[in-house]
């Protein structure tokens, strides 16, 4: 179970029991912030890898590209160039 899930469960249980405090909420906020830092580091690595694979003028990856993580890798948002001549008739 992730630190966010653990902190969220603890907070919900205490809310249901009427015994939650600001400290419980702060624990959840800290867990979310920690996860954000970890995800940023991982996302940055995938973005960098995608930028290495990209080809100037064909496939490009922005520094802030969206990254969607999965168990075996990630999808990284990229720009794919499509030349206008694809619309010309033969």
TAQUIRA-V697463 format. One record per residue. OMEGA is omega in whole degrees, 0 to 359 (999 if undefined). D_LAST is the distance of its C-alpha to the last C-alpha in whole Angstrom. Layout:
omega: {OMEGA OMEGA}
d_last: {D_LAST D_LAST}
//
This chain:
omega: {182 179 178 179 180 181 180 178 180 180 180 179 180 176 179 179 181 185 182 179 176 180 179 178 178 178 178 178 180 179 178 180 178 179 178 180 179 180 179 180 180 180 178 179 179 177 180 179 179 179 176 181 185 178 181 178 179 177 181 182 178 178 181 182 178 178 178 185 172 182 187 183 181 168 179 179 182 175 178 181 174 182 183 181 176 181 180 179 179 999}
d_last: {58 57 59 58 58 62 62 61 63 66 65 65 68 70 68 69 73 73 74 71 71 69 70 68 65 65 64 61 60 61 59 56 56 56 53 51 52 52 48 47 48 46 43 43 43 40 39 40 38 35 35 36 33 30 28 28 25 23 26 29 32 35 38 39 36 37 39 39 42 42 44 42 40 39 35 35 32 30 27 24 21 17 15 14 10 10 9 7 4 0}
//
